[in-house]
Amino acid sequence: MIELKNLSKKFKETVAVNDISLKIKNNEIFGLLGPNGAGKTTILLILVTVLRPTSGTAIINGFDVLSHPNEVRKQIGICFQDVKLDWALSYKDILNWHGKVCGLSKEVREKRIAELTKKLRLEEAGKKSVWKLSGGMRKKVEVSKILLQRPKVAIFDEPTSNLDPEMKNIIWDYIKAMRDEYGSTVLLATNQMEEADELCKNDRVAIINEGKLVTIDSPKKLKDSIPGGDIIEVKTNESAKSIREQLLNLDQVVDVQLTDNVAHIYLNQSEKIAPYILQIFIENKFIINKFKMSEPSLEEVFFKYTKRSLL
């Protein structure tokens, strides 16, 4: 488990992290969501003992980052936002060295490096020194260090920036496997909403803004917190004006807007209310040509709580 206790960090007069307290459960993929400069990376650097907090502390698997930093380091692995690699070495040399430092046997290192080379297409790097590689390839090498290590606590800071959609999905599958197959607790810092939605949908995210913890919950519950955030679009053979009041009387329905033969129904918990909406249309003899449900994005959730964009 990871616990932040009244954690604060100042750089001269700038408050980067402001009195944050939260707990991250074992085997959870927990997202830190916020724009650049929100304090996400500072929190991660405190957790991996690179920075000392100005006040407060953090506990990782029972070890305090201030009083037991060496024990904390044995629990963690981190993928940095800005890659931290030996520029003179090849990707295989870097991964082999990282695995050796983490106590992996030669046999295990060779097997995992071969798998990562194939799945992440690292063979394109060949024997080139890292400084000769593209930004995307360097990022894959940085991520591979943690996928190779499989630590008890895996920390990822913007793990798929500079990567194409296909490679993002491959890495997301690996991150899920860190929790599901290897038992890792995963802490993910990102400003990519699609990434947070995909990786944290069964767990929780925290919204961080200007160094403060704004709110924390599952992505689903945060989306449901936006009044009328879900939308059901129903296209029929004629206007639904005659049943508008019936629809508005349903629990969780906030508004119904009609344009010609299309009804846009604004509500919460659409998956729960949808059968009742469908029933009203059918009972009133409407022919349904289209029935589409959509939910608010995490970016809309962020704007609701902070009144600012993530970008």
Secondary structure, DSSP 8 states (H G I E B T S, - for coil): -EEEEEEEEEETTEEEEEEEEEEE-TT-EEEEE--TTSSHHHHHHHHTTSS--SEEEEEETTEETTT-HHHHHHHEEEE-SS----TTS-HHHHHHHHHHHTT--HHHHHHHHHHHHHHTTGGGGTT--GGGS-HHHHHHHHHHHHHHH--SEEEEESTTTT--HHHHHHHHHHHHHHHHTT--EEEEEES-HHHHHHHHTTSEEEEEETTEEEEEE-HHHHHHTSTT-EEEEEEESS--GGGHHHHHTSTTEEEEEEETTEEEEEES-HHHHHHHHHHHHHHTT--EEEEEEE---HHHHHHHHHSS---
